[in-house]
Amino acid sequence: MENDEKIKLLQKLIQIDTVNGNEKDEASYIKRVLEDHHISCELVPFAPNRTNLIAEVGDEKEPVLALSGHLDTVAAGDFQKWTYPPFAGQLVDGKIYGRGAVDMKSGLAAMVGALIELQEADLLKHGKVRLIATVDEEVGGKGSLELTNQGYVHDVDAMIIGEATTGQIEYAHCGSFDYIVESYGKLAHSSQPELGANAVTNLVKFINKESRAFDDAAVSPTLGKLIHSVTVFHGGDQLNSIPDFAYLKGNVRTIPECDNVATQKRLQGIIDELNKEPKIQLKLKVAASFMPVVTNKQDRFIALAQTAIKKVNGRQPDVVISHGATDASRYVLDNHKFPIIEYGPGIEKLSHQIDEHIALDDYLTAQQAYVEIAKQYLNNTKYDEQASS
């Protein structure tokens, strides 16, 4: 695959609008590209106009290295604020602009290109590389969750998530627990509040208790303290009426020492306690739940990836943590455990921004890094010895 073809691939992916809920066309396009290079693919339907994709190269069943990326993007926002149209994939001064250029169509395109190079140059002596392209990562991670439930990662031995990492390797990230608390009251005139039940003040009682709910949570030696915030509050419609409904939304960045299950239990405990009081009726709803992910920093796959990346670009990447959440939060739900790292092209802080863009050198280097990691991981002496014995 020549560089011109690699650039056109990324531009085409950006030109296909995959704002969450519209990924089928992109999955189908990637399938055609891979099949043109004699790589078989499987489209795994998720919902109308939403399709995951699986592709593999390599003839042996094991080991399996997975390259994972997502097809969807967040919305582009106000098109008038963009210097270049967000779905044009315009190339300007060595950079490609557009929604998803960083998060994460450059990572996905680099993985597609890596598969093609591994196949056409016959670079794999052992095992296989599996590309996993998912829907819905930006909202609920339902695509990766369905693939996990269907067994697509059950035989994986190591995985790279292709999110932008600003040249670093990320080996751990916090989970994310999004929730809603609804408060039900009773309408009354504000001159006679005793006749009603104030949904707003009852919900404030939850906020006051939530602020101290995690004070005794253990601190993760890897990810640090659990982070929690109430981020949305709405209640009441009429100035002179006691409100009969209010709701809030909150987010908790979870850690293994107080994971999503423990977090939900703590929040539900607050609600159960408050609901014992007269005229209080609160209800907890889980909006989204992504588990924390921690790979052992000493895992040999991390050291191997560092060596491979340095061989490609001359710089050994730092190994760091992230506070974001990825599809890895779904893959760790499989009862078969394996190391997961994040490594991908792009400056992480440009994700979701107006004028999101990727440097061509960064994109093209990432593809070569994926190829080198695959070669070093799969073509090692352990499997050579097994083959000759």
C-alpha positions in Angstrom: 0.0 0.0 0.0 1.7 3.2 -1.2 1.5 6.4 0.9 -0.9 8.0 -1.5 -3.3 5.1 -1.1 -3.0 5.3 2.7 -3.8 9.1 2.6 -6.8 8.5 0.4 -8.0 5.8 2.8 -8.0 8.2 5.8 -9.6 11.0 3.8 -12.4 8.7 2.7 -13.1 7.5 6.2 -13.4 11.1 7.4 -15.7 11.9 4.4 -18.1 9.2 5.6 -20.3 10.8 8.3 -20.3 8.3 11.2 -21.7 10.5 13.9 -22.8 8.0 16.5 -25.6 5.9 15.0 -24.4 5.9 11.4 -21.5 3.5 11.0 -22.6 0.9 8.5 -21.3 2.7 5.4 -17.9 3.0 6.8 -17.7 -0.6 7.9 -18.8 -1.6 4.4 -16.2 0.6 2.8 -13.4 -0.9 5.0 -14.6 -4.3 4.0 -14.3 -3.5 0.3 -10.8 -2.1 0.8 -9.6 -5.2 2.7 -11.2 -7.6 0.3 -9.5 -5.8 -2.6 -6.3 -6.8 -0.8 -7.5 -10.4 -0.4 -8.3 -10.1 3.3 -11.6 -11.7 4.4 -13.9 -9.7 6.6 -17.0 -10.2 8.6 -19.7 -7.6 9.2 -21.4 -8.1 12.5 -24.7 -6.2 12.5 -25.6 -4.3 15.6 -28.7 -2.3 14.7 -30.2 -0.7 11.6 -27.4 1.2 9.9 -24.9 0.1 12.5 -22.4 -2.6 11.9 -19.2 -3.8 13.6 -16.4 -5.3 11.5 -14.0 -8.2 12.1 -11.0 -9.0 9.8 -8.0 -11.3 10.2 -4.6 -12.0 8.7 -2.4 -15.0 9.6 -2.8 -18.7 9.2 -2.3 -20.0 12.7 -4.9 -20.0 15.5 -2.6 -18.6 18.1 -1.3 -16.3 19.4 -3.9 -13.6 18.6 -3.0 -9.9 18.5 -6.0 -7.7 18.3 -6.0 -4.2 16.9 -9.2 -2.3 18.0 -10.7 0.9 16.8 -14.1 2.5 16.7 -16.0 3.7 13.6 -18.2 6.4 15.2 -17.4 10.0 16.0 -18.9 12.8 18.1 -20.9 15.5 16.3 -19.0 18.2 14.4 -20.8 21.1 16.1 -21.2 24.4 14.2 -19.8 23.8 10.7 -19.3 27.6 10.3 -16.6 27.5 13.1 -14.5 25.0 11.1 -11.7 26.4 8.9 -12.2 23.5 6.6 -15.4 21.4 6.2 -15.5 18.7 8.9 -16.4 15.9 6.5 -14.1 16.8 3.7 -10.9 15.2 4.9 -8.9 18.2 3.4 -5.2 17.9 3.2 -3.4 21.2 4.1 0.3 21.7 4.9 0.9 18.1 5.8 -2.2 17.7 8.0 -5.6 16.2 7.3 -8.6 18.0 8.8 -12.0 16.7 9.8 -14.2 15.2 12.4 -12.6 12.0 13.6 -9.2 12.8 12.2 -7.7 12.2 15.7 -10.6 10.3 17.4 -10.1 8.0 15.9 -10.2 7.5 12.1 -6.4 7.9 11.7 -5.9 5.1 14.2 -8.4 2.9 12.5 -7.0 3.7 9.0 -3.5 2.9 10.3 -4.7 -0.4 11.6 -6.3 -1.3 8.2 -3.1 -0.3 6.4 -1.1 -2.5 8.9 -3.3 -5.5 8.1 -2.8 -5.0 4.4 1.0 -4.7 4.7 1.2 -7.8 7.0 -0.8 -9.8 4.4 0.8 -8.6 1.2 4.4 -8.8 2.5 3.7 -12.2 4.2 5.2 -10.9 7.4 3.6 -13.2 9.9 5.3 -16.5 10.8 2.9 -17.4 13.6 -0.5 -16.6 14.9 -2.9 -14.0 13.6 -3.8 -10.3 13.8 -7.4 -9.5 14.2 -8.9 -6.1 13.4 -11.9 -5.1 15.5 -13.9 -2.1 14.4 -16.8 -1.1 16.6 -19.9 1.1 16.7 -21.1 3.2 19.6 -17.8 3.8 21.4 -18.5 7.5 21.9 -21.8 7.0 23.7 -22.3 3.6 25.4 -19.7 1.2 24.1 -22.4 -1.2 23.0 -20.6 -2.4 19.9 -17.6 -3.7 21.8 -19.8 -5.1 24.5 -21.8 -7.1 22.0 -18.6 -8.4 20.4 -17.3 -9.3 23.8 -20.5 -11.2 24.6 -20.2 -13.0 21.3 -16.7 -14.3 22.1 -14.7 -12.2 19.6 -12.0 -11.4 22.2 -12.1 -14.7 24.1 -8.9 -16.0 22.3 -7.0 -12.7 22.2 -3.6 -12.8 23.7 -2.8 -9.0 23.6 -4.6 -5.9 22.3 -3.8 -2.4 21.1 -6.6 0.2 21.2 -5.8 2.8 18.5 -6.9 5.9 20.3 -4.7 9.0 20.0 -2.1 9.0 22.8 0.3 11.8 21.8 3.2 9.4 21.2 2.8 7.6 24.5 1.7 4.2 25.5 -1.3 4.2 27.9 -1.5 1.0 30.0 -4.4 1.9 32.4 -7.4 4.2 32.5 -10.2 5.0 34.9 -13.7 3.6 34.4 -16.7 5.8 33.9 -20.0 5.5 35.7 -22.8 7.8 34.4 -26.0 8.0 36.4 -29.2 9.8 36.8 -31.2 10.4 40.0 -34.8 11.3 39.7 -36.8 12.9 42.5 -40.6 12.6 42.6 -42.6 15.0 44.8 -46.1 16.5 45.0 -47.3 19.8 43.5 -48.6 22.5 45.9 -48.8 26.3 46.0 -45.6 27.8 47.3 -47.6 29.6 50.0 -48.5 26.2 51.4 -45.5 24.0 50.9 -46.6 21.6 53.7 -49.3 20.3 51.3 -46.7 19.2 48.8 -43.4 17.3 48.6 -40.5 19.4 47.2 -38.6 17.3 44.6 -35.9 19.9 44.4 -34.9 20.1 48.0 -35.2 16.3 48.4 -32.7 16.0 45.5 -30.4 18.5 47.2 -30.2 16.1 50.2 -28.8 13.5 47.8 -26.2 16.0 46.5 -25.1 16.8 50.1 -24.6 13.1 50.9 -23.0 12.3 47.5 -20.3 14.9 48.2 -18.9 12.7 51.0 -19.9 9.2 49.7 -16.4 8.3 48.5 -14.3 9.8 51.3 -13.2 6.4 52.5 -12.6 4.8 49.1 -9.2 3.3 48.7 -6.7 5.1 46.5 -5.5 3.2 43.5 -1.7 2.9 43.4 -2.0 3.2 39.6 -4.8 5.6 38.9 -5.0 7.6 42.0 -8.2 8.8 43.7 -11.7 8.1 42.5 -13.2 11.3 40.9 -16.9 12.1 41.3 -19.1 15.0 40.2 -22.7 16.0 39.9 -22.8 17.7 36.5 -26.5 18.4 35.6 -29.4 19.6 37.8 -32.9 20.4 36.7 -36.1 20.9 38.7 -39.2 22.9 38.8 -41.2 24.8 36.2 -43.2 27.4 38.0 -41.9 30.1 40.3 -44.8 29.9 42.8 -45.3 26.1 42.8 -43.6 23.4 44.8 -41.9 21.2 42.2 -43.1 17.6 41.8 -40.1 16.4 39.7 -36.4 17.1 39.6 -33.4 15.2 38.3 -29.7 15.3 38.3 -26.9 13.6 36.3 -23.5 12.6 37.7 -20.3 11.0 36.6 -17.8 8.9 38.6 -14.3 8.1 37.2 -13.9 4.7 38.9 -10.8 2.8 39.9 -10.3 -1.0 40.5 -10.4 -0.4 44.3 -13.9 1.1 44.0 -15.2 -0.1 40.7 -18.5 0.4 39.0 -20.3 -2.2 41.0 -19.1 -0.8 44.3 -19.9 2.8 43.1 -23.5 1.9 42.2 -23.9 0.2 45.6 -22.7 3.3 47.4 -25.1 5.6 45.5 -28.0 3.3 45.9 -27.3 3.1 49.6 -27.7 6.9 49.8 -31.0 6.7 48.0 -32.3 3.8 50.2 -31.4 5.8 53.3 -33.1 9.0 52.1 -36.2 7.2 50.9 -36.9 6.2 54.5 -37.7 9.8 55.2 -41.3 11.2 54.8 -42.1 12.7 51.3 -38.8 11.6 49.7 -38.9 9.4 46.6 -35.6 9.1 44.7 -34.7 6.6 42.0 -31.2 5.8 40.6 -30.8 5.0 36.9 -27.5 3.9 35.3 -26.9 5.8 32.0 -23.6 4.2 31.1 -21.0 2.0 32.8 -17.4 1.5 31.7 -15.1 -0.5 33.9 -11.6 0.7 34.9 -8.7 -1.0 32.9 -5.3 -1.7 34.3 -2.6 -3.8 32.6 0.4 -4.7 34.7 3.1 -2.1 33.8 5.7 -4.8 33.9 3.9 -6.9 31.3 6.3 -8.0 28.5 3.8 -6.8 25.8 4.4 -3.2 27.0 8.2 -3.5 26.8 7.9 -5.2 23.4 5.6 -2.3 22.1 8.1 0.2 23.4 11.0 -1.5 21.6 9.0 -1.8 18.3 7.9 1.8 18.3 11.4 3.0 19.0 12.6 0.9 16.1 10.2 2.8 13.8 10.5 6.4 15.0 13.7 6.4 17.0 12.0 7.4 20.3 11.0 5.1 23.1 7.5 6.1 24.2 6.7 6.9 27.8 4.3 4.6 29.6 1.5 6.5 31.2 -2.1 6.3 32.5 -5.3 8.0 31.2 -8.5 9.2 32.8 -10.6 8.7 29.7 -12.6 5.5 29.0 -12.4 3.3 25.9 -13.8 0.1 24.4 -11.2 -1.7 26.6 -13.7 -1.2 29.4 -15.9 -3.7 27.6 -13.2 -6.1 26.6 -12.1 -6.6 30.2 -15.5 -8.1 31.0 -14.5 -11.3 29.2 -13.3 -13.9 31.7 -10.2 -14.5 29.6 -7.7 -11.8 30.6 -5.0 -10.4 28.4 -2.8 -7.2 28.3 -4.4 -4.1 26.7 -2.5 -0.9 25.8 -3.6 2.2 24.0 -1.3 3.6 21.3 -2.4 5.6 18.3 -1.6 8.6 16.1 -2.6 12.1 17.0 -2.5 14.7 19.8 -5.0 13.5 22.3 -6.2 17.0 23.3 -7.4 17.7 19.7 -10.1 15.0 20.1 -13.6 16.4 19.7 -12.3 19.8 18.9 -13.2 22.3 16.1 -10.5 21.9 13.4 -9.5 18.5 14.6 -6.6 17.4 12.5 -3.8 14.8 12.2 -0.3 15.2 10.9 0.4 12.8 8.0 3.8 11.8 9.5 2.1 10.8 12.7 -0.5 8.7 10.9 1.9 7.0 8.6 4.4 6.2 11.4 1.6 4.7 13.5 0.9 2.2 10.8 4.5 1.1 10.7 4.5 0.8 14.4 1.5 -1.5 14.4 3.3 -3.7 11.8 6.5 -3.8 13.8 4.6 -4.6 17.0 2.8 -7.5 15.2 6.1 -8.8 13.8 7.9 -8.7 17.1 5.0 -10.2 19.1 4.0 -13.0 16.8 7.4 -13.9 15.2 9.2 -14.6 18.5 11.5 -17.5 19.4 8.9 -19.1 21.7 6.7 -20.0 18.8 9.7 -20.8 16.5 10.8 -23.4 19.1 7.3 -24.9 19.4 7.1 -25.2 15.6 10.5 -27.0 15.3 9.9 -29.4 18.3 
